[in-house]
Amino acid sequence: MIHVSRRKLLQLAAVAPSVLPAAWTSVASAAGGKKILIAVMQSDLRVTDPGFTTAIITRDHGYMVYDTLLGIDSSFKVRPQMADWTVSADKLTYTFTLRDGLKWHDGAPVTAEDCVTSLKRWGTSVDGMARKLMDFTAGIEAADAKTIVLKLKEPYGLVLETIAKPSSICAFMMPKRLAETPISKQIPEQIGSGPFKFVAAEFQPGVKAVYEKNIDYLPRKEPAEWTSGGKVVKVDRVEWLTMPDAQTALNALQSGDVDFVETPPFDLLPTLESNPDINVAILNKFGFQSFGRMNFLHPPFDNVKVRRAALLAINQKDVLDAQIGNPKYYKFCGAFFICDTPLASDAGGETLIKGNGMADAKKALVESGYDGTPVVILAPTDQILLKAQPVVVAQLLREAGFKVDLQAMDWQTVVTRRANQKPPKEGGWSMFFTYQGAADSMNPLVNGAMVGKGKEGGWFGWSDDPKLEQLRDAFARATSPEEQKKIALDVQKEAYDQVIYVPLGQFQAPSAWRKSLTGVIDGPATPMFWNVDKNE
């Protein structure tokens, strides 16, 4: 941290009053001699309940405050985290035993009953993989204060993988009194057992979120690896600052006022890469899948013929050129389950990749009976990786003959509004855009947007598709890679036929941090701030 006089801060305030509260707090804290890590994340944090939304920033907040029963390592192998486990010979009973010394941030001991309630709440979230596990579950109960027993109706091979999934609605454990909150409501406070404590008194949505080291946390003995191993906290405090202007964030990084920037703009990467004090690297090497999601409940996209016309109008090249720009960091891909994986297929995505569907889109829209109902597109202005998609797609839809209402807002407003099931005229929406990690997309179960359970249990957009659910069940029961691949292809064909969502290609997003930081962990759910040390 650089030291700035109070007079200088007041001068800065006259120019940029919106950044003064964060700057003042950081400088004041540094005077205490503590290690303070300052990060600019990919989005402002407003929704703090990690079971309430699939937003990545909320997941990242979850990893700071909460812990999980299981983790995964860099080989995708499930590892113990809060608990060890055994499996019965008939594969129907999974017994988890909590390790000693686990405490909630309020000082109370972690109990099996807390974890059972947490698992049940998580199982009612919009997470497709969690819900599928619950479909196979006969019951979850606490046998004693340290023992959790999960019993299945029939053998299911993805129990451990589901509980250990790294993103995006993870099986975070919380006290029973919080986990009893219905999933339709946000929990009233942030009390976990994780490596950091959330400083509620300093939380300013739109400005900053603050976390302090949990001195009572007992990390595992194994080295930190992805979401597994010892979550050893080496700094006293982590502050997430909101800086919507990317140039301001990068100037702060280069001057030393900020230590870490999660998503620097692609066009400014060369400047960072030439700075000897800055590391630029891809932490999530599996990358992300970008996509557009339509609302199945209300016109115009309650009509599958209209959805198909929209699909024909969209192409990945225009979107990726605007979103990323540098082909080094993106690839065209029509696969719902990620290119270069065993389940990859481009079947159905030909026009997305070739970009030759506009003429057919215009014809299909006329034949669909589209009556001019506006397509209300939610367009975030403060999320670098989501600014371009709505603007580009809005223009393509207009060219095809759609009437489009592009509504600008910040990303956290999108995250909140996309949960609204009312018609667009009453605060709802027609289409929004997001991205999810490749690890969250690789098969029909983990891919939450692929759920076809409609208004009760479906993901935002609420596709109601019994055939899709039957195929997902079949995939869950498949016992060979060949059978899984065949079913995944059938899922993809159904998803394109019904336009469950529109894949917009894959990309990687580098992060940047000062070389004074060491121990930065990679993985499919980054960034994580345990294991990170700061040396000036």
C-alpha positions, -999 to 999 in steps of 0.1 A, spaced: 0 0 0 12 35 -7 7 61 21 -15 91 12 -21 121 34 -55 131 45 -52 163 26 -44 144 -6 -74 121 0 -96 151 3 -82 164 -30 -89 131 -46 -124 131 -32 -131 164 -50 -123 146 -83 -137 111 -76 -159 110 -44 -173 76 -53 -139 59 -46 -130 77 -14 -147 54 11 -127 23 -2 -95 43 -5 -98 58 29 -105 25 46 -76 7 29 -51 34 38 -63 36 74 -61 -2 78 -26 -3 64 -14 20 92 -21 -9 116 6 -30 101 -17 -57 89 -14 -77 57 -42 -64 35 -50 -79 1 -69 -55 -21 -88 -71 -51 -110 -59 -78 -134 -88 -87 -153 -94 -120 -184 -80 -105 -199 -61 -76 -212 -83 -48 -248 -77 -38 -264 -112 -34 -245 -128 -5 -265 -161 -1 -245 -187 -20 -276 -210 -23 -297 -183 -38 -280 -177 -72 -256 -192 -96 -237 -159 -100 -200 -165 -99 -192 -136 -76 -216 -150 -50 -199 -184 -53 -166 -167 -47 -180 -150 -16 -192 -185 -5 -157 -199 -6 -144 -171 15 -170 -176 43 -181 -212 41 -166 -246 38 -176 -278 21 -178 -314 33 -157 -325 3 -133 -309 -22 -116 -318 -55 -80 -318 -65 -64 -310 -99 -71 -346 -111 -108 -340 -104 -105 -366 -75 -128 -361 -46 -110 -354 -13 -121 -350 23 -125 -314 35 -148 -310 65 -155 -347 65 -142 -382 56 -166 -408 43 -174 -445 38 -197 -463 14 -217 -494 22 -212 -526 1 -245 -522 -16 -236 -486 -26 -268 -473 -10 -255 -457 22 -229 -429 24 -216 -421 59 -197 -388 65 -178 -381 97 -169 -345 105 -133 -338 115 -125 -324 150 -123 -287 158 -148 -273 134 -165 -241 146 -189 -216 132 -178 -180 131 -201 -173 161 -181 -198 182 -207 -227 181 -194 -262 172 -203 -275 137 -227 -304 141 -240 -331 118 -275 -317 122 -262 -284 108 -248 -301 78 -279 -323 71 -300 -291 71 -275 -274 48 -275 -303 23 -313 -304 23 -315 -266 15 -288 -269 -12 -308 -298 -27 -338 -275 -33 -317 -248 -51 -317 -243 -88 -285 -264 -91 -293 -292 -115 -268 -317 -101 -279 -311 -65 -315 -317 -74 -307 -348 -94 -289 -362 -63 -320 -355 -43 -341 -374 -68 -320 -405 -60 -319 -398 -22 -342 -417 2 -331 -396 32 -303 -377 50 -301 -377 88 -276 -370 116 -267 -403 134 -249 -384 161 -232 -350 165 -204 -359 140 -220 -384 117 -241 -377 86 -259 -406 69 -272 -403 33 -293 -432 20 -301 -437 -17 -332 -452 -33 -309 -469 -58 -272 -468 -65 -260 -435 -79 -224 -431 -90 -221 -393 -86 -229 -388 -50 -194 -377 -39 -188 -357 -71 -220 -338 -66 -213 -329 -30 -177 -319 -40 -187 -299 -71 -166 -268 -72 -192 -245 -88 -215 -227 -90 -240 -235 -63 -217 -255 -41 -227 -276 -11 -216 -250 14 -223 -258 51 -240 -233 74 -256 -234 109 -290 -251 110 -308 -218 120 -296 -203 87 -300 -234 65 -337 -236 76 -343 -205 55 -364 -214 25 -343 -214 -7 -367 -187 -21 -354 -163 6 -319 -151 13 -303 -161 46 -302 -132 70 -266 -133 80 -232 -146 68 -220 -172 94 -199 -200 81 -170 -221 92 -146 -212 64 -112 -196 64 -125 -160 64 -151 -141 83 -174 -117 65 -173 -82 80 -209 -72 78 -204 -38 94 -181 -27 65 -202 -42 36 -211 -15 11 -228 -29 -20 -214 -10 -50 -183 0 -30 -166 -29 -12 -169 -62 7 -144 -70 35 -132 -104 49 -110 -110 79 -89 -140 87 -107 -166 108 -82 -172 135 -102 -202 148 -101 -220 115 -82 -253 115 -69 -261 80 -63 -296 68 -27 -308 67 -26 -315 30 -13 -289 6 -39 -266 -9 -50 -278 -44 -81 -265 -61 -109 -267 -35 -91 -294 -15 -63 -294 11 -53 -269 37 -70 -235 34 -42 -216 51 -49 -179 53 -17 -159 52 -31 -123 51 -51 -106 78 -77 -90 56 -91 -92 21 -110 -63 6 -130 -65 -26 -133 -31 -42 -159 -22 -68 -143 -3 -97 -166 -4 -128 -141 16 -148 -115 -9 -160 -88 17 -167 -91 29 -131 -87 -6 -118 -56 -13 -139 -40 21 -130 -45 11 -93 -30 -23 -99 1 -8 -116 5 19 -89 2 -7 -61 -30 5 -46 -46 -28 -58 -30 -62 -56 -53 -83 -78 -77 -77 -107 -98 -107 -117 -108 -97 -153 -87 -70 -169 -98 -60 -204 -83 -81 -232 -72 -50 -251 -51 -38 -222 -34 -71 -214 -2 -61 -234 3 -31 -211 1 -54 -180 23 -81 -196 51 -55 -202 50 -44 -165 78 -63 -146 58 -60 -113 27 -77 -127 18 -114 -133 -8 -121 -160 -20 -157 -161 -51 -178 -167 -62 -193 -134 -91 -213 -148 -75 -232 -177 -107 -250 -185 -122 -216 -195 -158 -206 -197 -189 -211 -219 -208 -180 -228 -245 -183 -236 -278 -165 -240 -309 -177 -222 -345 -170 -232 -376 -168 -209 -399 -197 -217 -428 -183 -196 -439 -153 -216 -441 -140 -252 -423 -139 -275 -400 -168 -264 -428 -190 -250 -432 -200 -287 -406 -225 -297 -408 -214 -333 -398 -178 -323 -369 -192 -302 -357 -212 -333 -359 -181 -354 -337 -162 -329 -312 -190 -328 -308 -189 -366 -302 -151 -364 -273 -154 -339 -237 -163 -347 -207 -168 -324 -181 -148 -345 -198 -115 -341 -203 -121 -304 -168 -133 -296 -151 -106 -317 -169 -80 -296 -167 -98 -263 -130 -110 -264 -115 -96 -296 -83 -117 -295 -87 -152 -310 -59 -164 -287 -85 -164 -259 -116 -178 -276 -129 -206 -298 -160 -213 -318 -179 -242 -303 -214 -255 -308 -211 -282 -281 -233 -277 -251 -209 -300 -231 -177 -282 -241 -154 -288 -270 -124 -312 -268 -142 -334 -241 -156 -369 -245 -192 -356 -248 -184 -329 -273 -205 -325 -305 -214 -296 -328 -246 -312 -339 -273 -286 -341 -249 -256 -338 -239 -253 -374 -254 -219 -380 -240 -205 -348 -205 -214 -360 -208 -207 -397 -230 -175 -392 -251 -183 -423 -285 -184 -407 -299 -149 -411 -319 -154 -443 -335 -185 -427 -341 -166 -395 -361 -139 -413 -382 -165 -430 -387 -186 -398 -397 -155 -378 -425 -146 -404 -437 -182 -403 -436 -184 -365 -465 -159 -361 -444 -134 -342 -466 -104 -335 -440 -78 -327 -439 -83 -289 -407 -66 -278 -377 -88 -267 -366 -73 -234 -329 -79 -231 -311 -73 -198 -277 -56 -206 -251 -53 -178 -228 -23 -183 -203 -31 -155 -192 -66 -163 -164 -68 -188 -172 -103 -199 -209 -96 -204 -211 -61 -219 -209 -72 -255 -233 -101 -259 -266 -83 -253 -256 -54 -276 -245 -77 -305 -274 -101 -302 -299 -72 -300 -286 -59 -333 -288 -94 -349 -323 -99 -337 -334 -65 -351 -319 -75 -384 -340 -107 -384 -372 -87 -377 -375 -87 -340 -385 -56 -320 -359 -53 -292 -359 -34 -260 -323 -33 -247 -323 -23 -210 -290 -12 -194 -283 -20 -158 -255 -33 -136 -248 -70 -134 -261 -75 -98 -295 -60 -110 -295 -86 -138 -288 -113 -112 -317 -102 -91 -341 -95 -120 -335 -127 -138 -352 -145 -109 -384 -126 -116 -410 -148 -132 -434 -120 -140 -440 -107 -176 -415 -82 -190 -440 -54 -185 -441 -62 -148 -404 -63 -142 -396 -96 -159 -375 -101 -190 -371 -120 -223 -334 -127 -226 -302 -123 -207 -266 -135 -211 -241 -151 -188 -212 -175 -187 -203 -205 -167 -171 -224 -161 -164 -253 -185 -163 -276 -154 -200 -265 -148 -210 -274 -183 -193 -307 -191 -223 -331 -189 -261 -330 -187 -262 -332 -149 -237 -306 -139 -250 -281 -165 -276 -262 -145 -291 -244 -175 -300 -278 -190 -326 -286 -163 -361 -289 -178 -383 -287 -146 -401 -254 -154 -411 -230 -127 -406 -255 -99 -369 -264 -98 -358 -251 -132 -330 -226 -138 -338 -189 -147 -358 -190 -179 -377 -220 -166 -378 -244 -195 -404 -271 -190 -391 -302 -209 -401 -337 -196 -381 -353 -224 -350 -335 -214 -355 -347 -178 -360 -383 -189 -327 -381 -208 -309 -366 -178 -322 -394 -157 -309 -419 -183 -275 -402 -183 -274 -405 -145 -280 -443 -147 -257 -449 -176 -228 -472 -167 -204 -469 -197 -187 -440 -214 -203 -451 -247 -238 -450 -233 -232 -416 -217 -219 -402 -250 -250 -414 -269 -274 -400 -243 -254 -367 -242 -259 -364 -279 -296 -370 -276 -297 -343 -249 -279 -319 -272 -303 -325 -300 -333 -319 -278 -316 -288 -264 -311 -273 -298 -345 -283 -310 -362 -265 -280 -335 -238 -278 -328 -245 -242 -301 -219 -244 -278 -204 -271 -241 -214 -268 -220 -184 -278 -185 -200 -277 -158 -207 -252 -132 -184 -238 -104 -180 -213 -100 -149 -191 -66 -140 -177 -63 -124 -142 -35 -100 -132 -18 -95 -98 12 -78 -84 43 -100 -80 42 -92 -43 15 -118 -41 26 -155 -39 7 -187 -37 -21 -178 -60 -41 -210 -67 -54 -221 -100 -85 -242 -107 -121 -242 -120 -135 -220 -92 -109 -193 -90 -99 -169 -76 -94 -182 -41 -76 -162 -15 -63 -187 10 -27 -198 5 -20 -163 -9 7 -143 9 16 -107 4 52 -94 6 60 -57 0 
